Amino acid sequence: MDTSKLTERQKDILFAIIEQYAEVAAPVGSVTLARLFDVSSATIRAEMAHLEKFGLIAQPHTSAGRIPTDAGYRYYVNTLTETAEAASKTAPSDRFKDAKYLLEAPADRGIHALEVRIHSQTRIDHAIRMATDALVDLTGNLGLATIGDQLYLSGMSRLFSQPEFMDNSRIRSVAKLLDNLEPWLREARPGEPLNIFIGEENPIGKTSGVSLIISKFRSPLSDSSYIGVLGPTRQNYQLVCSLVRRAGLLLEETL
């Protein structure tokens, strides 16, 4: 898939589909996009056809709109990261604004909430739990963190209340992934400050249809502690990645 051949309009349409789908959890149609881009529906459908050939979007039902594929989400996240890296070369850098690892997003309120919850705790395990619970509240995903050799999970009901998990088979797939998550983290020890596994990229849940976003941080309990979220592939990656990475940075700085 040579995505370098995408036109700017095709990129914009792909990103609009991803962001709209994250909001409404329903396939995005050509009429909606035509109004957004001030072009005809026929033009949008032609551009959608190109995006489908690249494997970036799919049509779940005949006569329905389009939804992003795992490859579409990966292209989107990579573009966000590359844009942040380019911005970091022209702006002063400090640890909390390192654009290589922190995707900028309108997350000021969320970051403040994380700071308050973490700084209000004096015990290490309590601070990690509070940060994880805050991520649940801010993202609607399942929150997870390693506390020593144990895996802390929070927000299971929030995750399974999302429309993707109306099917019991999807719930079972996620449950199986969670059963294997702790030993996988212990063995694999993902090394990047921010690790993003989208859909089929999940090493222990390729068919679960979820994304795992985790931040590695150092703590007195372990040099390889993790905090993050597990949610449907349909989510606001810019916001969620920003919050997860900031949670890891705050914990490392505070602890």
C-alpha positions in Angstrom: 0.0 0.0 0.0 1.8 3.1 -1.3 0.0 5.8 0.7 2.4 8.4 -0.7 0.1 8.5 -3.8 -2.8 9.8 -1.8 -3.9 13.3 -2.7 -4.3 15.9 0.0 -8.1 15.8 -0.5 -8.1 12.1 -0.1 -6.2 12.4 3.1 -8.6 15.0 4.4 -11.6 12.8 3.5 -10.0 9.8 5.3 -9.3 11.9 8.4 -12.8 13.3 8.3 -14.3 9.8 8.1 -12.1 8.7 11.1 -13.0 11.7 13.2 -16.7 11.6 12.3 -17.0 7.8 12.9 -15.3 8.3 16.3 -18.1 10.7 17.3 -21.2 9.0 15.9 -20.3 5.3 15.8 -22.0 5.0 12.4 -20.8 4.7 8.9 -20.1 8.1 7.3 -21.9 8.8 4.1 -21.0 10.8 1.0 -23.7 13.4 1.6 -22.3 14.3 5.0 -18.8 14.7 3.5 -20.0 16.5 0.5 -21.4 19.3 2.7 -18.2 19.4 4.7 -15.9 19.7 1.7 -18.4 21.7 -0.5 -18.2 19.3 -3.4 -20.7 16.9 -5.0 -21.6 13.6 -3.5 -20.3 12.0 -6.8 -16.9 13.5 -6.2 -16.8 12.2 -2.6 -17.8 8.7 -3.8 -15.0 8.7 -6.3 -12.5 9.7 -3.7 -13.9 7.0 -1.3 -13.4 4.4 -4.1 -9.7 5.3 -4.2 -9.4 5.1 -0.4 -11.1 1.7 -0.5 -8.5 0.5 -3.1 -5.8 1.5 -0.7 -7.5 -0.5 2.1 -8.0 2.5 4.3 -11.8 2.5 4.5 -14.5 -0.2 4.0 -18.2 -0.3 3.3 -19.8 -2.6 6.0 -23.2 -2.8 4.2 -24.5 -2.2 0.7 -25.6 1.4 0.3 -24.1 2.3 3.6 -21.4 4.9 4.4 -17.8 4.0 5.0 -15.8 3.2 8.1 -12.0 3.2 8.7 -10.0 0.0 8.6 -7.2 -0.9 10.9 -4.8 0.3 8.1 -6.7 3.6 7.9 -6.3 4.1 11.7 -2.6 3.3 11.5 -2.1 5.8 8.7 -3.9 8.4 10.7 -1.9 7.8 13.9 1.4 7.8 12.0 0.5 11.1 10.3 -0.3 12.7 13.7 3.0 11.5 15.1 5.0 12.7 12.0 3.3 16.1 12.3 4.2 16.3 15.9 7.8 15.4 15.3 8.0 18.1 12.6 6.6 20.6 15.0 9.1 19.7 17.7 12.0 20.7 15.4 10.8 24.3 15.3 9.6 24.7 18.9 11.4 24.7 22.2 11.3 21.2 23.7 10.9 20.2 27.3 10.0 16.8 28.7 6.3 17.5 28.9 6.1 18.9 25.3 8.3 16.4 23.6 6.3 16.0 20.4 7.9 12.8 19.4 6.1 11.0 22.2 3.2 13.3 23.2 0.6 13.9 20.5 -0.8 17.4 21.1 -4.5 17.5 21.6 -7.1 19.8 23.2 -6.8 17.9 26.4 -6.0 20.7 28.9 -8.9 19.8 31.2 -8.1 16.1 31.2 -4.4 16.8 31.9 -5.4 19.0 34.9 -7.7 16.2 36.2 -4.8 13.8 35.9 -2.5 16.2 37.8 -4.9 16.7 40.6 -5.6 13.0 41.1 -2.0 12.0 41.0 -0.7 14.8 43.2 -3.4 14.2 45.8 -1.9 10.7 46.6 1.0 9.9 48.9 1.2 6.2 48.2 2.6 4.9 44.9 0.0 2.3 44.3 -2.8 4.8 45.1 -1.4 7.3 42.6 -1.2 4.7 39.8 -4.8 3.6 40.6 -6.1 7.2 40.6 -4.4 8.0 37.3 -5.9 4.8 35.7 -9.4 5.7 37.0 -9.0 9.2 35.6 -8.2 7.8 32.1 -11.4 5.7 32.3 -13.4 8.9 33.1 -11.7 10.9 30.4 -11.7 8.4 27.6 -14.6 6.0 28.2 -12.2 3.1 27.7 -11.0 0.4 30.0 -8.0 1.6 32.1 -5.1 -0.6 33.0 -1.8 -0.2 34.8 0.9 -2.4 36.3 1.4 -2.0 40.0 4.5 -4.1 40.7 3.8 -7.5 39.3 0.0 -7.1 39.3 -2.3 -5.7 36.6 -4.9 -3.2 37.7 -8.0 -2.9 35.6 -10.7 -0.3 35.9 -13.8 0.6 33.8 -14.9 -2.7 32.4 -18.5 -1.6 32.3 -17.6 1.6 30.5 -15.8 -0.4 27.8 -18.6 -2.9 27.3 -21.3 -0.3 27.2 -19.9 1.0 23.9 -21.8 0.0 20.8 -19.0 -2.3 19.4 -19.6 -4.7 22.2 -23.3 -5.5 21.8 -22.1 -8.8 20.4 -21.2 -11.4 23.0 -18.5 -12.9 20.8 -16.7 -9.5 20.9 -16.9 -9.4 24.6 -15.4 -12.9 24.9 -12.6 -11.9 22.5 -11.7 -9.0 24.7 -11.9 -11.1 27.9 -9.5 -13.5 26.4 -7.1 -10.7 25.5 -7.3 -9.4 29.1 -6.6 -12.8 30.5 -3.3 -12.8 28.6 -2.3 -9.2 28.9 -0.4 -9.3 32.2 2.0 -12.2 31.2 2.4 -10.6 27.7 3.5 -7.3 29.3 5.9 -9.0 31.6 7.5 -11.0 28.8 7.4 -8.5 25.9 8.1 -5.3 27.9 7.2 -2.9 25.1 10.1 -0.4 25.0 8.6 2.8 23.5 7.3 5.6 25.8 4.0 5.4 23.9 2.9 2.1 22.4 -0.1 1.9 20.1 -1.5 -1.4 18.9 -4.5 -1.0 16.6 -6.9 -3.9 15.9 -5.1 -6.7 14.3 -1.7 -5.3 15.5 -2.6 -6.5 19.0 -0.2 -9.4 19.6 -2.6 -11.3 21.9 -6.0 -10.2 20.5 -5.8 -9.9 16.8 -9.6 -10.6 16.3 -10.9 -8.6 19.2 -11.3 -5.3 17.3 -9.8 -3.1 20.0 -6.8 -0.8 20.3 -4.3 -1.0 23.2 -2.6 2.3 24.0 0.0 2.1 26.8 2.7 4.4 28.2 5.9 3.0 29.7 7.2 4.8 32.8 9.7 4.3 35.6 8.5 4.0 39.2 10.0 2.7 42.5 8.1 -0.5 41.8 9.6 -1.2 38.4 11.7 0.4 35.6 9.1 -1.0 33.2 5.7 0.1 34.6 2.8 0.7 32.2 -0.4 2.7 32.2 -2.9 2.9 29.4 -6.3 2.1 28.0 -8.0 -0.6 26.0 -10.9 0.5 23.8 -12.6 0.0 20.4 -10.6 0.9 17.3 -13.1 3.7 16.9 -11.8 6.4 19.2 -10.2 9.8 19.3 -6.6 8.8 19.0 -5.2 12.3 19.2 -6.9 12.9 22.6 -6.4 9.4 24.0 -2.7 9.1 23.1 -2.1 12.6 24.5 -3.7 11.7 27.8 -2.1 8.3 28.1 1.4 9.6 27.5 0.8 12.5 29.9 -0.3 10.1 32.6 2.9 8.1 32.2 5.0 11.3 32.4 3.2 12.6 35.4 3.6 9.4 37.3 7.3 9.1 36.5 7.8 12.8 37.5 5.8 12.4 40.7 6.9 9.0 41.9 
